[in-house]
Amino acid sequence: DANGLVVLKKSHKIHEEMIDNGTWFENQGSVHGQRLHLEFYKSLVKTHDKEEPTLNPGDAILFDRCTVHSASGVNSRNIRRNSWQIRFFADPQKVERDLYKHHPSSDIMDEKNANEEGFLSGPHFPQIWPKTIPDEQHAIKQGHLLRTQQEWFLFMLGYPGHLVKSNVVRSAESLGFGLQHPLVSVLVRLGEILQIV
């Protein structure tokens, strides 16, 4: 009644294929492309088994970065739900192109966090105990590396297009217009022609 996590079993395989063949990146730059992504995700629900794990305090769930996952939207107890992401990388991990270059991103995996050899390094990439790096120890003494609510607000203001797109889609859905509704399609195309979205 408050556990909202839903994962689609083995969905990482087809999702990874989309990334590898370039479809994912091609669709990221437009609202129309993002609508295609949403339709793709909805189609996976019909072809993949859905898992809704029951989690208790202290439980953790691990899955591949390409596993399709979401919140269920069900929170009948109306209590606050929190999630905590921990991402593990290979050591050494080469710099990667950001998957979400058209969306708000902290650009953590880009060149600014690379060492001289071109591998990711620094306090955003701590080592697993007992290994540590000097930058990590210094950062721990300075305090946490998380953004405050004000910092997140200012960060999101740097992506006005994303804010407009997200709110248009959310508003259309709340009014009962699905993503494939003709009116939504016309508004999206018009917004793209006028370069509003």
Salt bridges, closest charged atoms under 4 A:
ASP1 OD1 - ARG77 NH1 3.52
GLU51 OE1 - LYS9 NZ 3.32
GLU52 OE2 - LYS50 NZ 3.77
ASP91 OD2 - LYS131 NZ 3.35
GLU96 OE1 - ARG65 NH1 3.22
GLU192 OE1 - ARG189 NH1 3.28
